[in-house]
Amino acid sequence: MRLTLKQQMFLAPATVLTLTTVLVLFLQYTYWDLSVKRQEQAKVSQTFVALAEADLAAQRMQGLVAHISRRGQLDLTALETLTELHYHLSGAVRRILDLMILPESTRALLKQAVTDLDPHHGFDGERFLSALGLLRPQLVALAEQSQRRREQLRDVHVQNIDQLVARTALLTIIGIGTAIPLGTLLALFFARRLLRRIKTLSDSAGRIARGDLTPPPAPQRVQDELDDLAVSINQMTERLIRVVSTEKLLEGAEEERRRIAMDLHDQSLSDLSDILRALQNLRVREDCCEDVGKIEEDLQRAITNLRDVMDNLHPQTLEILGLGAALQSHFERHLDKDHLPEYHLYISPQVEGLGLSRLCQLSLYRIALEAVHNVIKHAKASRYEVSLDRRDDGVVLVVEDNGCGFRPPAPDASGGRGLNNIRERARARGARVQWGASRFTSGTRFELTLPLNGAPRQERDKGMIEHGTG
């Protein structure tokens, strides 16, 4: 899952805030449930008060009706009192009907009783006493029912208060005790992870600034901004390596030109000077046939040496016939000798059809000759094998011998001049080189892998020319 740096930074506080919000919502729900029960308790209390008020009014009406019946006379004061009691009774009954859920028969009985007890419909003692006889027992029963419900809710309310306090304390402890450590652990995890990755990038940048151009490893997957930065540093290092390698190759080319100039001066120029002196001596001699033949041999040898120097400077076979033919020609002309180790050369036909650029072919040619030169000079081998083949999406050059072997050079070691030239040429083309144990009983295996996507098909720098084998 891809998480940006901003998301990683806010993940820990967001987790704490989420847990705290859940805790607050749960406590809010608990208080809401308690509030509902409080409302129900208040409703039961109001119902009980209304029932008491209705029963009291009915009781007074019953006493007043009985008194009027004994006297046999209804005066104005008694009628006013009866009317006022009926008003209180009807109001109490309406509140009861609004507050309580009653069966339809009970609701009809209460409404009928209130109607029968209305003094405006006339005074009838028997009707009043009959209605009160039905109404009061019903009111008493409802009052007892309401009282039991009231006591039950009071006990539940007390229990709920105790449970709420205990639950609130427990959940607060659990919520805070979980949110804070979890947020702290997440913050420490992401902080250490980010700091470790930043330190790795900082160390890589510092190493590159000090001149160690070993590319830092690129992440397999880009998940955040630091991975983008790591990929950028890796690509920047690769490009810087190619620039530095190009400068070193140019420096090596100048050194190679100096060496070639010395070879021309010490060998070819000296041979030609000897031939010139011999020709000058012929002018004063009459018998010169034998000397002319010797001069021709010396001149032919000088021409051959000069051609070898020119071929080392820039192999014409490489441009005319290609990489495989150039290697085969060089091996046959210079390495197929009795005093040199036996060799086996294999060039895959697939390599010839890849259409590698001139610089890539020249780099592979120089590296192959340098590796073989190291075998002949240092390995003390009796046999070596050279193969150039295609593998997956790359070209693989392998030079393997049965010699005494040597310790593979470390990536940051300078090594000899030949090994350094091999590494620099490989870096300039984006190739990888490694040394290891040979598949023979003893010896060394050198392997170069050139990715095809790192080998340009066309040269962009026409002015860059490599000279010499280093």
Protein Blocks (a to p, Z undefined) as FASTA:
>chain_A
ZZdfklmmmmmmmmmmmmmmmmmmmmmmmmmmmmmmmmmmmmmmmmmmmmmmmmmmmmmm
mmmmmmmmmnopacfklmmmmmmmmmmmmmmmmmmmmmpccdfklmmmmmmmmmmmpmkn
opafklmmmmmmmmmmmmmmmmmmmmmmmmmmmmmmmmmmmmmmmmmmmmmmmmmmmmmm
mmmmmmmmmmmmmmmmmmmmmmmmmmmmnopacdcdddfbdfbfmlmmmmmmmmmmmmmm
mmmmmmmmmmmmmmmmmmmmmmmmmmmmmmmmmmmmmmmmmmmpfblmlmmmmmmmmmmm
mmmmmmmmmmmmocfklmmnomklmmmmmmmmmmmcfkbccddddddfklmmnopafklm
mmmmmmmmmmmmmmmmmnopabdcdddddehjaccdddddfbebpadddfkbgbjmklmm
mmmmmmmnopacdddddfbfbdcdddddddfklmcfbdfblmbccedjZZ
